[in-house]
Amino acid sequence: MSQPITLHRMLSDERSAPLPEPLAVSMGRGWLLLAKLFDHPDAALIQAYASGRLRQQVLEIFTAIDPALVSALGENAFVGETDPDALASDYSRLFYLGERDTPLCSLHEGEHRGHRMEVMEEVLRFYKHFGLVIARSPNEMPDHLVSELEFLHFLSFQHARYQKHGQNGSAFQRAGADFLTRHAGRWMPDIHASLVAAGGHPLYQDASHLLALFVQRQLALGGANSIS
């Protein structure tokens, strides 16, 4: 029996795979960029933000998907400088410590919607159906925002790759539509308001705004167009 791959292994495999069609590439890159924005900030992210490369990347990817997404963000989105320690501190304040060890904005779906065990079990069923397992730290469970965004990236990329080679990728397409309806669309758009209310760093306010716009767009498209 073959070993299940992990979400992180999947992302590594994707980088060496043949590229799908341009729009599908942009869709996959969009989900992946959002996942990186909500992971713990590293030096590369901070440098990209300060140099303007991050804004250029956002413009490139999301203009290719839908120029209206970029227009809605505004001219000052993803523009600024930050101290690495300050950004890391705000990440912890917003998403982990908060007040009295309660996050100001949890990155776990189940903590937004309630019935967390049921939510995690359902999310895991999606992952396992495609042979994926979580390879993140123990405190970042299946319903963590980054894991769910990586999963949407996986579905979008796989669907596009199957199409490129003349194969039927409808299973990935249906799963993406279902996952957006049952999970992503039911909590991800709400993160933005929470981060604004908490006075989050502008980078996280911009990232959550982009996330909300992107998820809402995909939900509005619905059905066959929801992930690619």
Stockholm file with secondary structure:
# STOCKHOLM 1.0

chainA/1-228         MSQPITLHRMLSDERSAPLPEPLAVSMGRGWLLLAKLFDHPDAALIQAYASGRLRQQVLEIFTAIDPALVSALGENAFVGETDPDALASDYSRLFYLGERDTPLCSLHEGEHRGHRMEVMEEVLRFYKHFGLVIARSPNEMPDHLVSELEFLHFLSFQHARYQKHGQNGSAFQRAGADFLTRHAGRWMPDIHASLVAAGGHPLYQDASHLLALFVQRQLALGGANSIS
#=GR chainA/1-228 SS CCCCEEHHHHHHHHHTSCCCCHHHHHHHHHHHHHHHHTSCCCHHHHHHHHHTHHHHHHHHHHHHHCHHHHHHHCTTTTCCCCCHHHHHHHHHIIIIIBBTTBCSSCSBHHHHHSCHHHHHHHHHHHHHHTTEECCSCTTSCTTBHHHHHHHHHHHHHHHHHHHHTTCCCHHHHHHHHHHHHHTGGGTGGGHHHHHHHTTCCHHHHHHHHHHHHHHHHHHHHCGGGSCC
#=GC SS_cons         CCCCEEHHHHHHHHHTSCCCCHHHHHHHHHHHHHHHHTSCCCHHHHHHHHHTHHHHHHHHHHHHHCHHHHHHHCTTTTCCCCCHHHHHHHHHIIIIIBBTTBCSSCSBHHHHHSCHHHHHHHHHHHHHHTTEECCSCTTSCTTBHHHHHHHHHHHHHHHHHHHHTTCCCHHHHHHHHHHHHHTGGGTGGGHHHHHHHTTCCHHHHHHHHHHHHHHHHHHHHCGGGSCC
//
